[in-house]
Amino acid sequence: MAETGEKSLRELVAKVGRYPEDAYHFVREGLGYAVHRVHGPESAAQITVMKYLVQKNLDLVDLRELYEKGELSKTVVAAIDDAGGFESLNRHVSGSDLCWGLRDYALQRWGRMTRSVLAGWNITETVDFGNIVFAMIEFEFMQKQPSDSLEDFRNVFDFAEAFDGYDIPFDG
C-alpha cells in the first residue's frame, strides 16, 4: 500500500513538474502542525472515528449520512458523540491558517535557512503552498471544502518579511 502512495506522489510530482517530492512531504507534515495549532490535539474519540473512516474509506459526508440513517455500530456512534459531534470531527484549516502554520513549522525546522530551503523547492510565495495543496487535492491526498480556493493562499504574507529577521516560534 505504501508503494502505491509513493508511486502516486511521484506521478503527481511528474505531472505538476514545478515542485520536488520533498515540498509535498513538507506541506503534508506542516498541515498536521497547522491543524494541531488551530484545533489542538485530537481526542481519543476523534482518533477512533478517523481510524474508522480510513478503514472504511469514507469521508465525513459519508459518515454523517450513515449516522443519520442509523447504519453505524454503537461503538462508532458513541465515538462520534464523545468527540463532540461532526463539527468537532472537522479539523479543517483555512488556506491562510495553513500558510502561517507552514511558516512557523519551517522556521522551527530550518531557522535562518528556511527561505533558502523553500526557494530550492521553487516555493517563493504563499500561493506556491496553495499550488501544492490543490495538486494534492487533485490526486486525492487531501480533501477540500466547497469554499476552499487557491485564492485563499495568495499574498497571505511576504516571504522576506516572514522569514528574514524573525523570531522562531516555539510551541512548548
Secondary structure, 3 states (H helix, E strand, C coil): CHHHHHHHHHHHHHHHCCCCHHHHHHHHHHHHHHHHHHHCCCCHHHHHHHHHHHHHCCCHHHHHHHHHHCCCCHHHHHHHHHHCCHHHHCCCCCHHHHHHHHHHHHHHHHHHHHHHHHHHCCCCCHHHHHHHHHHHHHCCCCCCCCCCCHHHHCCCCCHHHHHCCCCCCCCC
